[in-house]
Structure formats: structure tokens, C-alpha cells
């Protein structure tokens, strides 16, 4: 089975390639392309069974490829943005995966590809896919939290949060003014509530925002040590298994 990856971020392309190869022993990754122009030329001369395609490429949106040549190959879109979901399902998309790519989600997308290529697509399945696209398109992330300050309730804007951390089973949000506020959520719950373009869970204790990082330092065992604004914790380390995804998050 021949597979093509269209992705302009080298680290993301390498990681996706490794995950794709793990899906099935018969998968052959034949090429990795990084632009609309290169993709148009390559696809005009070659055919594959499945395409993994990012949306924002070095020279434009990948939808331009469909405007220049006819593509009948099934496509699994991989992107950091959810606003293109509906448009993706108007072309050859069979799934739409948001970065950072989860291994199990990728496997589920590949299983969907196998199912759809083995039998006709039932109307109910098609509606299910469209419904999923609409859900992704309209998904909203938390913009504020209700916090308790003394005996008063106040609204905490997410944009004011530098990072979140767990201490003795209590979750705190550290804000730009250096204050800590207790939130009634676990870090795992917050990971799904916060915009992944702005926040990243680096380990079991910390979720950081881009604006909350003051410095990044190479650490032992290929890990990364972070210096966070307003924080006195000298041991904020990106977990080794999250380093690659963290670099991809920074590079978006």
C-alpha cells in the first residue's frame, strides 16, 4: 500500500511518517512533499492509495492542489487548525485530525479508510462524517473561568494565564500578575478545554502557555528545561516522551 505525506514542517513530517509506518506492515511511504507546487507536479505523475495532508503549506493552502489537478485518492487531513474542517469534507477527506497527532486517533482514521475502501459508504456514515466536521468547525475553547477570591466570585480570563500546575492534588492557574488561583478542574480536563494552539501539557504537573515561557534550556536525556515567568520552580521539565510534540507546537 503506497502512502504520501504532504507536510511542510520537517519535525511534524518525520513524526507523522514514523506513526504511519507503525499502522500496518504493508504501508510504503513513497514521498514527503512540502508545498502546493511540488504536490501538484508529483501527483500529476504518480499515484498512491492514501494521502496524509496538512492544510497550511509553505506556499499556500493544500486545497489549491485540488483546484489544479483532479485527485481521486482518499485524504486524511492533519492540521493545527479546526476552521477548515467543513471545507476538507467537500474534497476527498475521510478524516480530519488536529495536531498534535495522537497515535490512537491516527489508527482510528486509518481503520476508517480501510472500512470505506472495502465497502460502499452508507448515507448514515456520510452524515456522521459531515456532523463530525461541523462539530470540529464550531468547537469552542474556554475563554474564562469562575474563581473564588475570598468570599467573592470573579471571572478569570484565559488570556491572563501564564501556566497551570498541579500541587498536592489541587490545580492552580498562575496569572500575569504573579497570583495563583485554584481551579475546579484536573490538568487532564483542562487539556481538553484549552485551545491547543495556545496551551501545551509538558508533563503530569504542568500546562504552559506560549506567553508564559521565559526561557528554554537543553536538559539531560534530550529533555528541555523551562523557565516560566513569575515562577520560582527551578525544575520545570518537558517530559521526554513529549519533547517532539512540544517542538512541533513551538514551530507552528
C-alpha positions as CSV (number, residue, x, y, z in Angstrom):
1,X,0.0,0.0,0.0
2,X,1.5,3.3,-1.1
3,X,1.1,6.4,1.1
4,X,2.1,10.0,0.5
5,X,2.6,12.7,3.2
6,X,2.2,16.4,2.3
7,X,3.5,18.4,5.3
8,X,5.8,21.5,5.3
9,X,7.1,21.2,8.9
10,X,10.1,18.8,8.9
11,X,9.7,17.7,12.5
12,X,5.9,17.1,12.1
13,X,6.6,15.2,8.8
14,X,9.2,13.0,10.4
15,X,6.9,12.1,13.3
16,X,3.9,11.5,11.2
17,X,6.0,9.3,8.9
18,X,7.1,7.2,11.8
19,X,3.5,6.9,13.1
20,X,2.2,6.0,9.6
21,X,4.7,3.2,9.2
22,X,3.6,1.7,12.5
23,X,-0.1,1.5,11.3
24,X,0.5,-1.6,9.1
25,X,3.4,-3.6,7.9
26,X,2.3,-3.3,4.2
27,X,2.4,0.5,4.2
28,X,5.1,2.0,2.0
29,X,5.8,5.7,2.5
30,X,6.7,6.7,-1.1
31,X,7.3,10.5,-0.7
32,X,7.0,13.5,1.6
33,X,6.2,16.9,0.0
34,X,6.2,20.3,1.5
35,X,4.4,22.6,-0.9
36,X,1.4,23.0,-3.2
37,X,3.6,23.3,-6.3
38,X,5.6,20.2,-5.6
39,X,2.5,18.2,-4.7
40,X,0.8,19.2,-8.0
41,X,3.8,18.1,-10.0
42,X,4.3,14.9,-8.1
43,X,0.6,13.9,-8.2
44,X,0.4,14.6,-11.9
45,X,3.0,11.9,-12.5
46,X,2.3,9.4,-9.6
47,X,-0.5,7.6,-7.8
48,X,-0.9,6.4,-4.3
49,X,-3.5,4.7,-2.2
50,X,-3.8,7.2,0.6
51,X,-2.6,10.8,1.3
52,X,-1.9,12.4,4.7
53,X,-2.2,16.1,4.0
54,X,-1.5,19.2,6.1
55,X,-3.6,22.3,5.2
56,X,-1.3,25.2,5.6
57,X,1.8,24.6,3.4
58,X,4.9,26.6,2.6
59,X,3.3,28.3,-0.5
60,X,-0.4,28.2,0.3
61,X,-3.4,26.1,1.4
62,X,-3.4,22.5,0.2
63,X,-6.9,23.0,-1.1
64,X,-5.2,24.7,-4.1
65,X,-3.9,21.3,-5.1
66,X,-7.5,20.1,-5.8
67,X,-8.1,23.2,-7.9
68,X,-5.1,22.5,-10.1
69,X,-5.4,18.7,-10.7
70,X,-8.0,16.0,-10.2
71,X,-7.4,13.9,-7.1
72,X,-9.4,10.7,-6.6
73,X,-7.2,9.4,-3.8
74,X,-8.6,9.4,-0.2
75,X,-7.2,12.0,2.1
76,X,-6.7,12.2,5.8
77,X,-6.1,15.8,6.8
78,X,-3.7,16.6,9.6
79,X,-3.7,20.2,10.8
80,X,-3.4,22.5,13.8
81,X,-6.5,24.4,12.8
82,X,-10.1,23.4,13.1
83,X,-11.6,26.1,10.9
84,X,-11.1,24.2,7.6
85,X,-13.0,21.0,8.7
86,X,-16.1,21.6,6.6
87,X,-14.1,22.6,3.5
88,X,-12.0,19.5,3.9
89,X,-15.0,17.2,3.7
90,X,-16.0,18.9,0.4
91,X,-13.0,17.3,-1.2
92,X,-11.6,13.7,-0.7
93,X,-11.3,13.8,3.0
94,X,-12.2,10.7,5.1
95,X,-11.0,12.2,8.4
96,X,-9.7,15.4,9.9
97,X,-7.1,15.1,12.7
98,X,-5.9,18.0,14.8
99,X,-2.3,18.4,15.8
100,X,-0.5,17.3,17.9
101,X,-1.4,14.0,16.3
102,X,-2.5,11.3,18.7
103,X,-1.4,7.7,17.8
104,X,-4.8,6.2,18.6
105,X,-6.6,8.8,16.7
106,X,-4.4,8.2,13.7
107,X,-5.1,4.5,13.9
108,X,-8.8,5.1,14.1
109,X,-8.6,7.3,10.9
110,X,-6.7,4.5,9.1
111,X,-9.3,2.0,10.2
112,X,-12.0,4.3,8.7
113,X,-10.0,4.3,5.5
114,X,-9.9,0.5,5.4
115,X,-13.6,0.3,6.1
116,X,-14.6,2.8,3.4
117,X,-12.4,1.2,0.7
118,X,-13.7,-2.2,1.4
119,X,-17.4,-1.4,1.1
120,X,-19.7,1.5,-0.2
121,X,-20.2,4.4,2.0
122,X,-23.6,4.3,3.6
123,X,-25.6,7.6,3.7
124,X,-25.6,7.4,7.5
125,X,-21.8,7.1,7.6
126,X,-21.5,10.1,5.3
127,X,-23.8,12.2,7.6
128,X,-21.8,11.1,10.6
129,X,-18.6,12.4,8.9
130,X,-20.2,15.7,8.0
131,X,-21.6,16.0,11.5
132,X,-18.1,15.5,12.9
133,X,-16.7,18.2,10.6
134,X,-19.3,20.7,11.7
135,X,-18.5,19.8,15.3
136,X,-14.8,20.5,14.8
137,X,-15.6,23.7,12.9
138,X,-17.7,25.1,15.7
139,X,-15.8,23.8,18.7
140,X,-15.2,26.4,21.3
141,X,-12.4,26.5,23.9
142,X,-12.6,28.1,27.4
143,X,-12.3,31.8,27.4
144,X,-12.7,32.4,31.1
145,X,-13.0,30.5,34.5
146,X,-15.0,31.4,37.5
147,X,-12.7,31.6,40.5
148,X,-13.2,32.3,44.2
149,X,-11.3,35.2,45.8
150,X,-12.1,35.2,49.5
151,X,-15.8,35.1,49.7
152,X,-16.2,36.7,46.2
153,X,-16.6,35.1,42.8
154,X,-14.7,36.6,39.9
155,X,-14.1,35.8,36.3
156,X,-10.6,34.9,35.2
157,X,-9.8,35.5,31.5
158,X,-7.8,32.6,29.9
159,X,-5.6,35.1,28.2
160,X,-4.3,36.2,31.6
161,X,-3.0,32.7,32.4
162,X,0.8,32.1,32.0
163,X,0.7,28.4,33.1
164,X,-1.3,25.9,35.1
165,X,0.1,23.4,37.6
166,X,-1.0,20.7,40.0
167,X,0.2,20.6,43.6
168,X,-1.0,18.2,46.2
169,X,-4.0,17.3,44.0
170,X,-5.0,20.9,43.7
171,X,-4.9,22.7,40.3
172,X,-3.7,26.3,40.1
173,X,-3.6,28.9,37.4
174,X,-0.7,31.3,37.5
175,X,-1.6,34.7,36.0
176,X,0.5,37.6,34.6
177,X,0.2,39.5,37.9
178,X,2.0,36.6,39.7
179,X,-1.1,35.4,41.5
180,X,-2.2,31.8,41.9
181,X,-5.9,30.9,41.5
182,X,-7.5,27.5,42.3
183,X,-9.5,25.9,39.5
184,X,-12.0,23.1,40.0
185,X,-10.5,21.0,37.1
186,X,-7.8,18.5,36.8
187,X,-4.9,19.1,34.3
188,X,-6.3,16.3,32.1
189,X,-9.7,18.0,32.0
190,X,-8.1,21.4,31.2
191,X,-6.0,19.9,28.4
192,X,-9.3,19.3,26.5
193,X,-10.8,22.7,27.5
194,X,-8.0,25.0,26.5
195,X,-7.0,25.9,22.9
196,X,-4.1,23.5,21.9
197,X,-2.7,26.3,19.8
198,X,-2.1,28.3,22.9
199,X,-1.5,25.8,25.7
200,X,0.6,22.6,25.9
201,X,0.8,19.9,28.6
202,X,4.5,19.4,29.1
203,X,4.2,16.8,31.9
204,X,1.9,15.4,34.5
205,X,2.2,18.6,36.6
206,X,2.3,21.5,34.1
207,X,0.3,23.0,31.2
208,X,2.1,26.0,29.8
209,X,1.1,28.8,27.5
210,X,3.3,30.3,24.8
211,X,3.4,33.7,26.6
212,X,4.3,32.1,29.9
213,X,7.7,30.7,28.7
214,X,10.6,33.0,29.6
215,X,13.5,30.7,28.6
216,X,14.1,27.1,27.3
217,X,17.3,25.2,28.1
218,X,18.6,21.9,26.8
219,X,18.5,19.3,29.6
220,X,19.7,15.8,30.3
221,X,18.3,12.8,28.3
222,X,17.3,15.0,25.4
223,X,14.7,16.8,27.6
224,X,14.0,20.6,27.8
225,X,14.0,22.7,30.9
226,X,11.7,25.7,31.0
227,X,11.9,28.9,32.9
228,X,8.4,30.2,33.4
229,X,7.5,33.8,34.1
230,X,6.6,34.6,37.7
231,X,7.5,31.0,38.7
232,X,10.1,30.1,41.4
233,X,10.0,26.4,40.4
234,X,13.5,25.5,39.1
235,X,12.5,22.1,38.0
236,X,10.0,22.6,35.2
237,X,11.0,19.9,32.6
238,X,9.3,18.8,29.4
239,X,8.7,15.1,29.7
240,X,11.0,13.1,27.4
241,X,8.0,11.5,25.5
242,X,6.5,15.0,24.9
243,X,9.6,16.7,23.7
244,X,9.0,16.1,20.0
245,X,5.4,17.2,20.1
246,X,6.5,20.3,22.2
247,X,8.9,21.3,19.5
248,X,6.2,20.9,16.8
249,X,3.9,23.0,19.0
250,X,6.5,25.8,19.2
251,X,7.2,25.6,15.5
252,X,3.6,26.2,14.3
